[in-house]
């Protein structure tokens, strides 16, 4: 949808993705007849970059979530291992004395 909007109304795209200064500059460029194709291409490039950034943010968030889960899992395994070692060390019998 944003790609269609980038071709038909390039400045609007900049406002929808939170870049109002670039939107104003794009509007000024679009006012000229020769500037409209350049403005449309500029808007298409910015939309592609924005979509890429959004995808990267999702990947980073997923990695953070997975890292936190793995750290919690490793801590639980370490705690179980420590508890197992304590039990095995405490259950050893001493040799009978004569």
Phi and psi in degrees as a GROMACS rama.xvg file:
@    title "Ramachandran Plot"
@    xaxis  label "Phi"
@    yaxis  label "Psi"
@TYPE xy
-67.8922  -28.8553  UNK-2
-66.9284  -40.5304  UNK-3
-64.6387  -43.0613  UNK-4
-63.9167  -35.44  UNK-5
-64.7417  -32.9618  UNK-6
-80.3059  -42.1891  UNK-7
-80.5603  -44.7813  UNK-8
-134.743  75.3062  UNK-9
-52.802  -43.1072  UNK-10
-62.8933  -30.9724  UNK-11
-62.836  -34.6483  UNK-12
-59.6584  -42.1764  UNK-13
-62.9928  -37.5302  UNK-14
-70.076  -32.9934  UNK-15
-74.0186  -23.022  UNK-16
-104.436  10.1524  UNK-17
83.9369  33.4492  UNK-18
-127.871  72.3988  UNK-19
-68.0599  -33.0445  UNK-20
-65.3447  -43.8715  UNK-21
-66.7316  -31.8636  UNK-22
-63.9918  -41.0713  UNK-23
-66.8065  -43.091  UNK-24
-62.4086  -39.8721  UNK-25
-66.3324  -37.538  UNK-26
-63.2688  -43.1731  UNK-27
-62.838  -40.8902  UNK-28
-66.7548  -37.4162  UNK-29
-71.0705  -23.8004  UNK-30
-59.1444  -34.92  UNK-31
-79.2058  148.428  UNK-32
-65.6896  -40.5131  UNK-33
-72.9559  -23.6293  UNK-34
-80.6372  -18.4076  UNK-35
-60.9524  -47.1839  UNK-36
-62.5547  -37.2217  UNK-37
-65.4903  -41.9632  UNK-38
-63.1229  -40.2491  UNK-39
-65.8679  -42.5072  UNK-40
-64.5135  -42.8322  UNK-41
-58.9369  -44.981  UNK-42
-63.9733  -39.8228  UNK-43
-63.1369  -41.5846  UNK-44
-64.4184  -43.0528  UNK-45
-65.7787  -39.3463  UNK-46
-63.9938  -42.1738  UNK-47
-62.4581  -42.4427  UNK-48
-64.7207  -40.7517  UNK-49
-63.1607  -43.8907  UNK-50
-63.5538  -38.4805  UNK-51
-63.9053  -43.3034  UNK-52
-62.5347  -39.4191  UNK-53
-63.8999  -41.5376  UNK-54
-64.5941  -39.8984  UNK-55
-65.2992  -38.4653  UNK-56
-62.7424  -39.476  UNK-57
-64.3369  -41.9609  UNK-58
-64.8022  -44.4668  UNK-59
-62.271  -42.7999  UNK-60
-63.615  -40.6857  UNK-61
-64.8315  -40.4729  UNK-62
-63.8324  -41.7178  UNK-63
-62.1752  -43.123  UNK-64
-64.0182  -43.6549  UNK-65
-66.5556  -37.929  UNK-66
-63.4232  -43.8958  UNK-67
-62.8738  -40.3668  UNK-68
-66.4476  -40.8567  UNK-69
-67.8532  -37.5894  UNK-70
-63.6157  -40.7749  UNK-71
-65.4924  -40.4021  UNK-72
-65.8958  -41.8536  UNK-73
-64.9493  -37.6614  UNK-74
-65.041  -39.5965  UNK-75
-66.2238  -40.229  UNK-76
-66.0672  -41.5835  UNK-77
-63.9467  -39.2438  UNK-78
-66.0543  -40.1298  UNK-79
-65.7612  -40.2988  UNK-80
-65.2932  -41.0764  UNK-81
-65.7866  -39.5755  UNK-82
-67.1838  -37.0034  UNK-83
-67.4915  -38.3271  UNK-84
-68.4188  -37.6289  UNK-85
-63.7209  -40.7187  UNK-86
-67.1242  -42.4918  UNK-87
-70.7545  -32.5071  UNK-88
-72.6666  -33.3402  UNK-89
-80.3951  -18.3922  UNK-90
-91.5052  -1.3856  UNK-91
-67.8893  138.179  UNK-92
-97.4753  145.416  UNK-93
-88.5655  157.38  UNK-94
-72.0035  143.101  UNK-95
-65.7097  144.889  UNK-96
-96.7427  147.501  UNK-97
